[in-house]
Amino acid sequence: MSGLPAGFRELEPFVEEWALENERDRFLKLMATPIETLRAFYDAMTPRVEEIADYLDSLDLGNLPDDARTLFHLLITFVETAHPIDLNWATTDIEDAFPADRFRFGDVSRRPPIQTASGDP
């Protein structure tokens, strides 16, 4: 992973652990992370989420520089792991939930782009 853009460098301590590139890794990270550890990531990211989204929105998401791509992965991991904190769960792995080992993750990059009714992407 690359470093982060200049305005977001205070989040770099989270990059190695939380800037995950695919859904499977983000899901497994969520299931394996104690709620206290997740809360530290959540608390660091929450005040910056809108600013991060605005920054990324100003770029071509199909051609992100390495540092912005890392920031994007950090944001996506936040979005996909925030719900236990938002919902005041005591743990990240609910005992009677759908079994984690039965989840299947596709490779989104192999799918064609979404087409509009006119056939344009």
N, C-alpha and C positions, 0 to 999 in steps of 0.2 A: 504494500500500500504506500501511496505517496503521502506527503504532508498535506496540510490544509491550506486554503487561501489565507492570505495575511490577516484578514479581519476575523478569522475563526481559529487562530492558533491555540487559544486557551483550551480548546476541545481536543487537542492532539493526544493527551494522555488516554483518551478513549478509543483512538483509531485502531490500534492493533487488536483490541478485544471486540470492538463493536462495529467497525466499518466492514460489514459482511456483504459479500457480493451476490449471494443467492438466497432464495427463500428457505431452502432446506437448512443451511447453516444458521440462518436467523431463528428458525423454529427450534432447532436443537439447542442453540444458545439460550433461548428463553426458557426451555424446559430444564436446563441444567444450572440456571443462575438463581442463587438465593434472592429472595425479595429485597433484602437490604442492599445487595450489590446492584440489582436492577434500579432501585430507588436512587442510588448515587448517579447513575447514568441518566435517568429520567430528570432528576433535579438539575443536572448540568445542561441538558438539552432544552428543557421546556422554555426558558426565557429567550432562547435563540431561534426557536423553530420558525417563526414568521420571517425573521431576517434571513435565515438560511434559505427558506422557500423563495423569497423575493430575489435573493442573489442568484439562485439556480434558475429561476424563471427568466432572468436577464440573459441567460446563455443558451446556446443551441444544445439541447439535451442529447442530440445525436452525435455531437462532436465535442464532448467536454474535455477540457484539459485534465491531466492526471489529478491535480489537487482538488478540482471541483468534483471529479468523479468520486474521489474518496469522501468528500463532504456529502455527496448524494447518497452513497452507501451508508454513511452514518445516519443520515436523516431517515432513510427507508428502514433501517434497523430500529430506530426510535419509534417510528409509526407502527411497526409490526410487533413491538414489545411493550408498548405503553399501557395496554389495557389492564394488566394486573394491578398497576398503580392507580389508574383511573377508576377502577371498580373496587378499590380497597380490598383486594385479595390478601390473604395471609401468606400465600405461597404462589409460586409461578407454575406449579405442576399440580393440577387438581386431581385428586385420587380417583374419582369416578367419571372422569372425562373420557372422551373417545380415545382409545389406546394410541399413543404416539407412534408406536411401531407399525401401525396400519396406515399412516399417512403416506401418500405418494406425491412426489414433487416432479413436475414436468420441467423441461428445458425451454423456457419462454423464447430464447433466442432462435430456436428452430422453427417457430411458428411464423407464418407470413404476417405482415402488418395488417392491422384492422382496416377493413375497407368500409367506405361510406356507401350509402344506397346508390350513388352514382358510379361506384367502382373506384373512386379516387381514395388514396390512403389518407 
